[in-house]
């Protein structure tokens, strides 16, 4: 009688045949999108580097070029958006 009450309360327990080894929070596509987002962020930060001068007395105007002021921040923004999509996407 006690076992019948236990099984009726635990009706949401999966049968042994459907048991998985690991239960991840995200699906495979989510993790692939997250890795892609990290790669895009890395590319954006690499685009932002450079522009230094060998002589500290001389100002290098290469610091204010289009790559560092426009393209790199847009690439970083795209990486952040990709990370948000990867987190919010419903796992398969």
GROMACS elastic network, one bead per residue, 0.5 to 0.9 nm:
[ bonds ]
;  ai    aj funct       b0    kb
    1     4     6  0.52300   500
    1     5     6  0.66461   500
    1     6     6  0.89497   500
    2     5     6  0.52969   500
    2     6     6  0.64387   500
    2     7     6  0.89249   500
    3     6     6  0.50047   500
    3     7     6  0.62567   500
    3     8     6  0.86394   500
    4     7     6  0.53214   500
    4     8     6  0.62799   500
    4     9     6  0.87508   500
    5     8     6  0.52316   500
    5     9     6  0.62698   500
    5    10     6  0.87077   500
    6     9     6  0.52670   500
    6    10     6  0.62089   500
    6    11     6  0.87579   500
    7    10     6  0.51400   500
    7    11     6  0.61806   500
    7    13     6  0.89717   500
    8    11     6  0.55193   500
    9    12     6  0.82235   500
   10    13     6  0.58349   500
   11    14     6  0.82211   500
   14    17     6  0.81651   500
   14    18     6  0.65668   500
   14    19     6  0.69455   500
   15    18     6  0.58141   500
   15    19     6  0.69438   500
   16    19     6  0.53530   500
   17    20     6  0.87454   500
   19    22     6  0.88679   500
   20    23     6  0.67387   500
   23    26     6  0.87900   500
   24    27     6  0.70569   500
   25    91     6  0.81802   500
   26    29     6  0.80902   500
   26    30     6  0.58215   500
   26    31     6  0.68651   500
   26    86     6  0.89635   500
   26    87     6  0.79366   500
   26    89     6  0.87854   500
   26    90     6  0.80065   500
   26    91     6  0.54795   500
   26    92     6  0.82763   500
   27    30     6  0.52555   500
   27    31     6  0.66226   500
   27    32     6  0.89021   500
   27    90     6  0.80915   500
   27    92     6  0.57244   500
   28    31     6  0.53333   500
   28    32     6  0.63449   500
   28    33     6  0.87436   500
   28    91     6  0.77501   500
   28    92     6  0.78520   500
   29    32     6  0.50278   500
   29    33     6  0.61175   500
   29    34     6  0.85360   500
   29    86     6  0.79283   500
   29    89     6  0.88399   500
   29    91     6  0.74928   500
   29    92     6  0.78553   500
   30    33     6  0.51567   500
   30    34     6  0.61652   500
   30    35     6  0.87273   500
   30    85     6  0.84608   500
   30    87     6  0.67028   500
   30    88     6  0.86731   500
   30    89     6  0.68639   500
   30    90     6  0.82231   500
   30    91     6  0.67326   500
   30    92     6  0.88412   500
   31    35     6  0.62091   500
   31    36     6  0.85367   500
   31    86     6  0.72436   500
   31    87     6  0.87213   500
   32    35     6  0.52059   500
   32    36     6  0.61765   500
   32    37     6  0.85967   500
   32    86     6  0.81852   500
   33    37     6  0.60599   500
   33    38     6  0.86482   500
   33    82     6  0.69088   500
   33    83     6  0.69979   500
   33    85     6  0.79224   500
   33    86     6  0.52499   500
   33    87     6  0.86300   500
   34    37     6  0.50080   500
   34    38     6  0.62859   500
   34    39     6  0.86843   500
   34    82     6  0.72972   500
   34    83     6  0.54934   500
   34    84     6  0.86315   500
   34    85     6  0.86194   500
   34    86     6  0.55805   500
   34    87     6  0.76222   500
   35    38     6  0.50993   500
   35    39     6  0.62587   500
   35    40     6  0.86837   500
   35    83     6  0.85167   500
   36    39     6  0.50665   500
   36    40     6  0.62003   500
   36    41     6  0.86097   500
   36    79     6  0.79832   500
   36    82     6  0.77595   500
   36    83     6  0.82613   500
   37    40     6  0.50742   500
   37    41     6  0.61428   500
   37    42     6  0.85816   500
   37    78     6  0.80159   500
   37    80     6  0.68020   500
   37    81     6  0.80342   500
   37    82     6  0.52536   500
   37    83     6  0.52600   500
   37    84     6  0.89264   500
   37    86     6  0.81628   500
   38    41     6  0.50379   500
   38    42     6  0.61564   500
   38    43     6  0.86744   500
   38    79     6  0.67356   500
   38    80     6  0.84374   500
   38    82     6  0.87690   500
   38    83     6  0.76054   500
   39    42     6  0.50316   500
   39    43     6  0.62576   500
   39    44     6  0.86710   500
   39    79     6  0.78374   500
   40    43     6  0.50895   500
   40    44     6  0.62417   500
   40    45     6  0.87537   500
   40    75     6  0.67731   500
   40    76     6  0.68639   500
   40    78     6  0.74458   500
   40    79     6  0.50622   500
   40    80     6  0.86050   500
   40    82     6  0.85883   500
   41    44     6  0.50543   500
   41    45     6  0.63094   500
   41    46     6  0.86433   500
   41    75     6  0.69383   500
   41    76     6  0.50168   500
   41    77     6  0.80201   500
   41    78     6  0.78874   500
   41    80     6  0.72100   500
   42    45     6  0.51699   500
   42    46     6  0.61518   500
   42    47     6  0.86086   500
   42    76     6  0.79976   500
   42    79     6  0.86037   500
   43    46     6  0.50362   500
   43    47     6  0.61642   500
   43    48     6  0.87280   500
   43    72     6  0.80799   500
   43    75     6  0.75067   500
   43    76     6  0.78909   500
   44    47     6  0.51153   500
   44    48     6  0.64811   500
   44    71     6  0.79480   500
   44    73     6  0.67387   500
   44    74     6  0.78360   500
   44    75     6  0.50508   500
   44    77     6  0.85962   500
   44    79     6  0.80754   500
   45    48     6  0.50777   500
   45    49     6  0.66522   500
   45    72     6  0.67403   500
   45    73     6  0.83083   500
   45    75     6  0.85429   500
   45    76     6  0.71115   500
   46    49     6  0.53530   500
   46    50     6  0.85047   500
   46    72     6  0.80737   500
   47    50     6  0.82051   500
   47    67     6  0.67689   500
   47    68     6  0.64893   500
   47    71     6  0.78119   500
   47    72     6  0.53893   500
   47    73     6  0.88958   500
   47    75     6  0.87585   500
   48    51     6  0.89058   500
   48    67     6  0.71915   500
   48    69     6  0.79256   500
   48    71     6  0.85765   500
   48    72     6  0.55861   500
   48    73     6  0.79706   500
   49    52     6  0.88685   500
   49    68     6  0.76285   500
   50    62     6  0.87503   500
   50    63     6  0.77027   500
   50    68     6  0.89143   500
   51    60     6  0.68658   500
   51    61     6  0.79870   500
   51    62     6  0.55436   500
   51    64     6  0.85010   500
   52    55     6  0.89633   500
   52    59     6  0.87740   500
   52    60     6  0.68033   500
   52    62     6  0.82236   500
   52    63     6  0.74750   500
   53    56     6  0.64208   500
   53    57     6  0.87634   500
   53    58     6  0.70688   500
   53    59     6  0.70395   500
   53    60     6  0.59081   500
   54    57     6  0.89266   500
   54    58     6  0.82333   500
   55    58     6  0.56279   500
   55    59     6  0.82347   500
   56    59     6  0.72429   500
   59    62     6  0.89522   500
   60    63     6  0.63175   500
   60    64     6  0.87839   500
   61    64     6  0.59479   500
   61    65     6  0.78029   500
   62    65     6  0.57121   500
   63    68     6  0.72578   500
   63    69     6  0.86617   500
   64    67     6  0.84005   500
   64    68     6  0.67737   500
   64    69     6  0.65755   500
   65    68     6  0.57701   500
   65    69     6  0.62830   500
   65    70     6  0.82962   500
   66    69     6  0.52096   500
   66    70     6  0.53565   500
   66    71     6  0.65723   500
   66    72     6  0.86616   500
   67    70     6  0.57954   500
   67    72     6  0.60282   500
   67    73     6  0.88637   500
   68    71     6  0.63159   500
   68    72     6  0.54596   500
   68    73     6  0.74699   500
   69    72     6  0.66651   500
   69    73     6  0.68130   500
   70    73     6  0.57942   500
   70    74     6  0.63457   500
   70    75     6  0.88370   500
   71    74     6  0.52285   500
   71    75     6  0.61967   500
   71    76     6  0.86897   500
   72    75     6  0.51213   500
   72    76     6  0.61928   500
   72    77     6  0.86006   500
   73    76     6  0.50097   500
   73    77     6  0.60736   500
   73    78     6  0.85660   500
   74    78     6  0.61675   500
   74    79     6  0.86521   500
   75    78     6  0.50185   500
   75    79     6  0.62840   500
   75    80     6  0.87649   500
   76    79     6  0.50112   500
   76    80     6  0.63086   500
   76    81     6  0.86850   500
   77    80     6  0.50910   500
   77    81     6  0.62088   500
   77    82     6  0.85582   500
   78    81     6  0.50944   500
   78    82     6  0.61039   500
   78    83     6  0.86462   500
   79    83     6  0.62249   500
   79    84     6  0.87080   500
   80    83     6  0.50618   500
   80    84     6  0.63093   500
   80    85     6  0.87020   500
   81    84     6  0.50664   500
   81    85     6  0.62219   500
   81    86     6  0.85831   500
   82    85     6  0.50823   500
   82    86     6  0.61095   500
   82    87     6  0.86918   500
   83    87     6  0.62591   500
   83    88     6  0.86196   500
   84    87     6  0.52005   500
   84    88     6  0.60707   500
   84    89     6  0.84238   500
   85    88     6  0.51445   500
   85    89     6  0.57554   500
   86    89     6  0.55020   500
   86    90     6  0.87077   500
   87    90     6  0.81694   500
   88    91     6  0.88291   500
   89    92     6  0.89684   500
